[in-house]
Amino acid sequence: MTNEQKIIVMIDNIYKNKKKKEITVRGWAVDLTTKKNPKIEVAPSDSVIEHKIGLTPRPDVIEAYDLPPYVSIGFNINLTVASFKGEATLSFSNEEETVTQIVDLGKNYSDVTQTANKEKWKQYFRKFKKGLGYLKRNGILNTYRRVRIDQRKTNDKYLDWIEKNEQPLDMPVEIEKDILISIVMPVYNVDVKWLDKCIQSVKDQTYTNWELCIADDASTHQDLLNALAAYEKEDLRIKVVFRKENGHICRATNSALELATGEFVALLDNDDELAPNAIYEVVRLLNERPELNLIYTDEDKIDEVGVRSDPAFKPQWSPDFLMSTNYISHLGVYRRSIINDIGGLRVGFEGAQDYDLVLRFTEMISSKTIAHIPKVLYHWRMLDTSTAANQDSKNYAFQAGQKALQEALARRSIEGTVEAGPANGLYRVKYTIAEKELVSIIIPTRNGYKDLKRCIDSIIELTTYPNYEVIVADNGSDDPQMEELYNQYKTELGDRFIKHLIDIPFNFSRINNIAAKEAKGKYLLFLNNDTKVITPDWLTNMVSLAQLDYVGTVGAKLYYENNTIQHAGVIVGLGGVAGHGHHTYPKGDFGYFGRLVVNTDYLAVTAACVMIKKADFQQLNGFDEEFVVAYNDVDLCLRAYEELGKYNVYSADTELYHYESQSRGYEDTPEKQERFLKEAERFRGKWLEYVENDPFYNPNLTRSGGDFSVRL
């Protein structure tokens, strides 16, 4: 560059696509006069048939040249050629000067087709292998049902979401207080090309007050050791310690932690990538809420050619979900003083070291100091040796996770056992019931002989929990068979069966409230008469959760008669009011990141089968009787969460059939529809905050259906 030259152009790489006859030129250009990108043109040529020019952010160049934030000075120039012969002339100009770059079209550039095809075949193989496992577990019909659901959830939709939500990046809000973030990374014999991408993603951060603390765990690859030494020399913010002996990931991470001086620590794996705004978003939130101790973000996966997929859009703090799987994962940012207080990572939990850490860490802090950023700020690399691509690659990790949970129970003085769940990384915690207190099962009905008989017969025949009573809240039955049925159950159950006549105009809330006053149990279980118990330990499962002090209500997994999901947790805001997650998913499906098969927190569950402590029900004054038919259950759960500060838990192993609306029929008359709409509007008016933002559902997920697809 001459003294007068103000335009700088750098070409980073050039790729060839033989199949499409394309050349792609990537790099950056900056006009130092205007501190923006110069005008980019491709000169007319017989060799170049068509061209496209795209601009991209380049935070590394912005930092180096002190440019305004988020100026898009990176470029991708795509050239469609007649043949791979001749030259293409690229010009970069302002009003005063022009810089040209000549691209030799005949040169032997890297062919992206081969690499992309290789990665595509890997993805096909992964899907094929996953599909075979699904077919084996769930059969042809349910596999077909799941395929139909997945057709609505293609990765193209996620790529559209990325384009809509991440390009360009939001203009940054000025940060009042700089906070040093220590990014901690253990390294061992990683391929240098992945480490390069990982470290470059750190150097590309739009927020610059970070330090990268690397501990090499006695790697044996000399090219890697040379690269680490070069990184440390090039950037003073990069610190490297070379361990003398291999100690595995926990010891290595602790060595990296010893280098950290920041107030907060972010954990990064040596082949993954951070989004350019990852640390900025964390620091911005810490400026708004300095009391926070733990921040976590959404994440996705990235393949070997940079294609992103499989986003994990997470809920806000969900204690029961965390006891089922490490949903917090990446990106996790922790207050360093607390990590030091609990002794860092523990040797013996390799593979699940971050799970063990977050379990111990969250025991030391208030849930009010935990926050979730609903943005995809971490990209998990899919390599053949990575659990991101191959769940069988590190089985020891899942055994370590089970051990971490078992020790968490012991630390918290909670009796229970931890079992491996239906898939790696998922767990079932079985809480020991301290005392098998009386459960009052309240079943409203009006006639419905066959429904009620099927329901109560299934309770009597299957239930292993020994201490329950059945209260039928009869709302004016006039079928003579009903009295015969009641006499039969009185004979079978004795004092454990109570018929309570409530002959009032139909009001679901009032009927249940009246019946609850007669209940003698410590726990109330409201149950629709059109249900049928499937699992013998259903009541045991529900009591084991309901006994916990922090639990408000406990819900069940309900199936339609055709073995598809009717209910597995209520998402507030779905359809504009509230709706069922995973609706019509096939029986046996794991759901969105396992949420169908593990205990997890929802803002609400359905009163078709819901358990609550009687003391809590009384404190809440029961169901709101102004919700005559609809949303009374969701309202009750919201009040348990809002007024009592308790969590509503979906019990995945509590399974029943629900022959929905057979007793009272559907909202199929003008009068019923008008009443339903009024109750919906009343619910929205009362709970608009949660309609707009359900904390146990991610704002990036659809509101038009329960399939957990992205929200476009």
N, C-alpha and C positions, 0 to 999 in steps of 0.2 A: 504494500500500500504506500503510495506517495504521500508527501506531506499534505497535498491538497485533496487527496481522495477521501470522500466522505461516505461512500457506499462500501460496505463489507459484505462479501458473499462467501459462504462456506457450504460445500456439498459434503454431506455426511456419508451417504451411500447411494448406490444405483443398483436397482434390481431389474431383472429381465423375466418376462412371462412369455415363453415361447408359444404356448398354446393360444394365448389371446393376442400375440404380436404386440406386446406392450413393454415399454420401458418406464420405470418409475424412478424419479430423481427426488431425493429427500435431503433437506438441509435447512439453512437459515440465511436470512439477509436483513441487514439493518442500514437505514439511512441515518447517520449520526447527526445530520443537520436537524431533521424533524423528530428524531428518536422514534421513528415508525418504520414500517416496512416500505421498501421502494416499490415502484411499479414493476410488475413481472410480466414479461411477454415471451412468446415463442415465435421466432421468425418463420415466415412462410417457407415451405420446403417441399420438394417432391417426395422426400423420405418420410415426412410426418403427415399422416392423414388427418389426425385429430389430436387435440390436446385439452387437458383439464388442469386447472391450477387451484389447489386448496391451501388455505392458511391454517396453521396450528400454533398453539401456545408453546413457548420455549422459556420456561422460568430460569433455566441455567444461564441463557444468554442475557435475559433481562437483568439478572443479578450482576453479571460480569460487566455490563455496559451501563448500569444504573438507569435503566429504561423505565418508563411508566408501567405499572402493573398490568398484566394481562394484554399487552400489545401482542398480537399474533404475528410474530416475525419468523416462525418456522414455515416451511413450505413443503408440499408434496406436488410434484409436477408429473402428471401421467401422460405419456406420449403413445399414441396408437400409430404404428409404423407400417409402411407398405412391405418392407423387408428389413432385415437387420444389416443394412448397408448404409453408408453415408454418414452424415452428421446432423445434429440438431443444435441450433443456436439459441441459447437462453439469454435474455437481456434483463438487467435490473437497473432502473433509471429513476432519476428525479429531474427537475427542470434544468439542472446544470450539467449532469454527467450521466454516462451509461457504462455499466460494467457487464461484459459478456462472458458467458461460460459455454464452451463447446463440449457436446456429449457425442462421443464416438459410438454410433449405433451398432457397429460390428464387433465391439469388444466383448470378451467373454465374461459378462457379469453373472453374479449368482442368479440361479433360476428359482424364483419363489414357488413355482408350481410343484416342484418335487417335494420341498419342505412342507408346503400346505397340504399336498395329497397324503403325505406320510402322517401328518397330524390328523387329517380327516379320517383316515382308516383307523387310527387309534381310537378316535371318538366313536366310530361305528362299532368297533369291537367292544368298547366299554358298554355301549348301549345294548348290544346284542347279548353280552354276558349278563347284564343287569336284567334284561327282558326274560332270559331263560330262568333266572332265579325267581322272578315274579310269577312266571307261568307255573313253575313247580310248586310254589307256595299257595297260589290263589286260584289256579285253574283257568281254563280257556275263557269262560264267560267274563270273569272279573278282569282278566288281562285285556279283553276287548273293551270293557268299560273304561279301564284306565287309559288305554290308547286314545279313546275318544276324548277324554278329558285333556290329555297331553297335546292333542291336535290344536287346542285353543291356547296352548302355552308354549309356543315355539320360541327358540332363542332369538329369532328375528324380532320378536316383540321386545325382548330385552335390549337388543341392539338399537331398536327405535327409541326405547326409553333412555338409553345412554345419550343418543344424539339430542334428544329433547331436553334432558335434564343436566347434562354435563358439558355441552358445547354451545357457546363458550362458557367458561367458568364464571361464576358470579363475581362481580366487582367486589373487591375486599372492603370490609369496614375497617377503618383505622383502629389498630389495637392500642389501647391506652397503656397497658403494662406488659412489657416483654417478660416472658417466662422461659427459662432454659428447659428444653425437653431433651432428656438423654435417651437416645434410641439404642437399645441394647441388642446385640446380635452375636450368637455363637456361630462359629464357622468350622466345618470339618470336611476337607476334600471335596468341596463343591466344585462343579464345573465352572471355570472362570467366566464363561459367557453369561451364566445365570447370575453370578455374583456381580458382574459388571452392571447388569440391568438393575439388580437390587440396589446397589450403591448409587447408581445414577438417579434412581427414583428418589433417593434421599437428597442428593445434591440438587435435584430439580424442585425441591420444596419452595413454595412461594413465601413461606415464613422461614427466616434464615437463622434464628437463634436456637440452633440445635447442636447437639454433639452426637456423633456416631461412635459408640463404644463396642469394639469388636474383640472377641476372644477367640483366637485360633486354637483349636483343641488338638495340637500336635499333628497337624496335617502332614501328609507324606508327599503331596504333589508340589514340586518345586515351582511350577508356574503360578500356582495359587499363592505360595509364600511370597514370591516376587511381586505379585499383584498387590497383596496386602501392604507390603512395604512401600510400594509406589503410592497407593491411596493415602497412606499416612503422611507421606512427604508432600503430596500435592495440596492437601487441605488440612489446615490446622485444627479443624473441627472433628477430624477423624482420628480416633485413638485406637491403637491396636496393642494387645498383649498376646505374646506367643507362649502358650503353655508348653512345659517341658514334657508332659506325659498326657496321654489321652484319658480323659475323665468322664466322657459322655456329656450329654446336653445340659444336665443340671449343674455340674461343676463348671462347665465352660460358661454358662450363662452367669453364674455367680462371679466368675472371674471378670466378665464384662461389666457386671454391676459394680465391681470395686473401682472401675474407672469412672463411673458416673458421678457427676456433680450437680445435675439438674434437680429441680424440685419435683419433677415428674419423670417417670420412666415409661417408654413405649417399647413393647416387645416386637421384634421383627425377625422372621426366618430368613436364612441367607440366600434363598432362591425366589423369594416373593418380591412384590413391588408395592410401594405406597402411591396413592393418588397424589398429584402435585399439591393439592390443597389440604392434605391430611393433617399435618401438624398445625397449619393455620387455623383450621376449624376447631381443633382441640383447644388451642390457646385463646381463640375468640370466646369459646364457651367458658373457659376458666376466668376470663376477664368479667364475664357476666355473672358467674357463680363461683367465686373464689373458695367457697367452702367444700367444693367437690373433692372427693378422694379417688374415685374411679370413673373413667369415661371409656365407653366402648362404642364401636361404629359398625355399620353394615360392611359386608365383604362380598366378593365374588371369586370366581376362579379364572385363571388365564392360562392359555395353552402355550405351546412352544413357539407359535408364530404370532402371539399377541392377541388372539381372539378371546374375548371375555364371555363368560357364561355362568349359569347356575348361581344367581345372586342369593345371598342369605340376608333377607330383610327381617330384622329382629324386632322383638317387642321391647318395651321398657322393662325395668327391673321385674323379674319373674322368678321368685325363689323356688317354686316347685319345678319349674322348667329347668332351672339350673341343677336341681337334684336329680334330674333325669338325663341331662346331656350338657356338655359345655357349650351352650349357645352363645356365650359372650365372646370367646375365642379372639379373633382378630378384628379390628385393631384394638388392643387393650392398653390403656394408659393408666398407670398407677402412681399414687403419691409415694415417692421414694422412701421417705422416713418410715412409712408403715411397712413397706417391703423389708426394710432393714430390721424393724422391730420383730417381724415374724421369721427372720432368718433366711430370707431369700427363697430360692428353690430348694426342694428337698431331694437329696439323693435317694434313689429307690423308687421314684415315680417317673422315670424316664418314659417319654412318649405321652404322658398325661401330666407333665410337670406344670403346665399352665392351668390345667383344670384344678390340680391340687392347690396351686397358688391362689386362684380366685376364690376357692372355697374357704381357705384360711383367711384370706384378705378381707372378704365380705363379713366374716364373723367379727372383725375388729371395728367395723364402721356402721354408721346408720345408713339405712337404705335411702334416706333423703340426700346422702352425699354420693349417690351413684347416678350417672346420667348416660343416656344413649343419644348418639348423633345419628339420625336416620339418613345417612349418606354413605355411598359405597366408597370407602377410603382405603381399602386394602384389597390387593389382588393376590390370591393364593395360587401358586404355580402348580400346574398339573404335569407332573413327571411320572414315569413308570414306577419310581421308587417312593412316590409321595402318596399319602393317604388321601390327598385331594383327588387323585385319579384312581387309586387302587386301595380299597378299604382293607384288603388282606395283606398289605405290604408291611404293616407294623402291628401284628396282633397283640404283642406285648403291651402296646400303648393302651389298649382297651382293658386289659387286665389291671394295669396300673390305675386306670380311671375307676374301676370297681373298688380297688383298695382305697383310693382317695375318698370316695363316698363313704365307705365303711368307717374310716377314721373320722370323717366329719361327724357322723352320727355319735361316735364315742366322745368326741370333744364337746358336743352339744348336750351330752347326757340324755340322748334319745335312744331308746331301745328299738332295734330293728335290724333287718338284714338287707343286703344289696345283691340283687341278681342281675346277670347279664340280660339285656333286653333283646328284642327280636332282630336287631342289627347291631353291628359294631358301632360303639360310641353312644348307644342308647342303654339306659339302665332302669331297673325297677327297684324302687325302695319300698320294702314291706315294713311298715311301722307296727311294732307290737302294741296291741291294745291293752292299756293299763287295767281297765275294768270294763267288763262287758255289760255296760249300762243298758237300760231298757230303751228300745227304739219304738216310737209310735208311728206306724205306717198309716197315713191318712189317705183314703181313696174316695173322692167324690163320685157319685153316680146318680143317674136318674134312669131307672129301668136298666137296659143293657145287660141282660142276664148272661148271655154268652161271653161278652167281653169281661165282665166282672168275674165270672167263674174261671175263665182261662187265666186271668191275672192272679187271683188268690190261690188257685190250685198250684200255679207255678211257684208261688212263694212258699207254700207248705211243702211241696215235693222237693224243692231244690235247696232252700236256704239252710246253710250250715251255721249261721250265727244263731245262738240259742235264745236270746232274750229280746223278743219283740211282741208287740200287740198290733192287731189290725183294727182300725177304726174306719167303718164305712159311713161316709157322710151322705145320707140318702136325701136327695133333693126332690122329694115328692113322687117317688115311684108309684105307678098304679098297675104294674104287671104282677099278678098273683104269684108268679114263679119266684119273684124276688124274695118274698117272705119264706118260701121253702128253702131257698138258698141260704138265707141268713140263719135259719134254724139248723141247717146242716153244719155251717161253720161254727155255730155256737156249741154244737155237740163235739166237733173236732177240736176246737181251740179253747173251749171253756171261757174263762174270764179274759183270755187274750183276744177275744173277738167282741167288738162293741159295734152295735148299729146305732147311729145317731141320726134321728129324723130332723131334717132342716127344711121345712116346707115353706120356702120363701121364693119370690121371683129369682130366676137364675142370676147369680153374681158369683163367679168363680172365687174371687178374693174373699167375699164375705162368708161363703160356705166353708172355705178352708180355715178362716179365722175363728169361726164358731167351733168347728171341730177341734182345732188346736187347743182350745180352752179345756176340753175334756181329756186331753192326752196326759198320760202320767209319765211318759218317757223323758229322759234327759235330752234325747235327740228326736226331732220331728222329721219324718220322711214323707214328703208330699208326692203322691204317685197317681198317675192317670189310670183309670180303669181299663183303658185299651192298650195296656202294656203286658208283656210276658217276660218273666225272668229267664235268662239263659245261663248265667254263670252262678254256680252254687255259693261262691264266696263274695257275691255282689254286696251284701250288707256288711260283711267284714271289711271289705275294701273301703266302703264309704265311711264307716265308723272310724277306721284307722286314720283317716284324714280329718274327719270332722272333730276328733278329739283334740287336735292341735290348737293351741290358743290363738294362733294368728289366722286360722282358717274361718271364713264366714260361711259359705255354702259349698256343698260338694255335689257335682253333677255326674251324669252317666253317659255312656255311649249307647245311643239308640239307633236301631236299624229299622228300615222298612221291611215289609214281608219278603221283598225280593233280595234281601241281604245287601242293600246299599245304605249309606249313612243318612239317617234322618237328622240326628243331632250329635254334635261332638264339640260343644262350646258355642256360645253366642258372641258374634262380633257386632258391637254397637256401631251404627253408621252404615252397615251393609244395607243396600237398597233404600238408603235415606233415613232408616229408623234403626232396625236391628235384624240380623239374619244368622243363619247357621253356617259355620265354617265346614268345609269339606263336604258340603251337601251332595248327596248321590255318589260319593266315592265308594268303590267296592269294599266289601268286608275283607279284612286282611291287609288292606293298603296301609303303608306307613304314614302317609300324609306329608304335609309340608315340613321337611326336616324332622320327621319323626313325631309330629305333634298329634297324630291319631293314635299312636301306640304307647305314649308315655304320659304320666301325670303332668299336667301343665296348668298355668293360670290363665283364666279368661275373665273379662269384665263381668260376664254373666253366664249362667247355665239355664236350662229349661226346667220349669216346674212340673213337666211330665214325669220327672224323677229327680228330686232335689232334697238334700238333707241339710239341716241346720240345727244348731243347739237351740233348745226351747228358750233358754235365757236370752239368747241373741234375738230370737224371733219376737219375744215379748218386748225387749228393749226397742226394737224397731216398730212396735205397734202392728206387727203382722203385715199382710199384704195391703196395699193401698186400694181401698174398696171403690175408688173412682175409676180404677182400671177394671171394668166389669169382666171382660173376656181376655183381652190381649195386653201384653207387655207388663202385666202385674209381676211376673217372675223376674223379668229383666230389671224392673224398678226395684224389687226387693234386693237383688244382688248389688245394684248400684248403691243403694243405701247402706248395705253391709260394708262396701268398700269405702264409701265417702264418710259415713257417720261413725262406723265402728273401726275403720282403718284395717279391715280384714280382707283377705284374699279369697277369691272364689276359684275352686279347683275342679278341673275336669279329671275324673277318675277313669283312665283308659281301660282298665280291666273290669269295670262294672258294665256289663252288657245286658241289654234287654231288647226285645222287639217292641215297636210302637206302631200300632195300627191307627194312625193319626186321624183324628176328627170323626171317628166312626160313631161316637156316642151323640155328639151334638150337631154333626154335619159341618159343612163348610160355610164360608161367608158368601152365600149364593143368593141372597135376597137384597133388595135395595135397603131395607132396614138394617140388616146385619152389616152391609158394606158401609153404610153411613156411620154406624156405631164404631166400626173398626177404624175408619178414617179419623173420627174424632179422637179416639184413644191414641192413634198414631201421632196426631198433631199435639195432643196434650203431652205425650212422652217427649217429643222433640222440644217443646217449649220448656219442659222441666229439666231435660238432660242434654241441651244443645252442645255443651262443652264436650261431652263424651261422644255424641253423635259425630261431631267434627273431628275428634281425635281420641280413638280408643287406645289407651296406653299399652294394651296387650296385642295390638295389631299395628302393623307398620304403615305409615302414611303413603308409602310408595306402592302399596298393594291395592288391587282393585276394590271398588265399593259396589260394583254391579253384580258380583257373584261371589261364591264362597270357595273358589278354586285357588286362591292365593297367587293369582297371576299378577303381572306388573300393571300398574295404573298409568295408562297413557293419557 
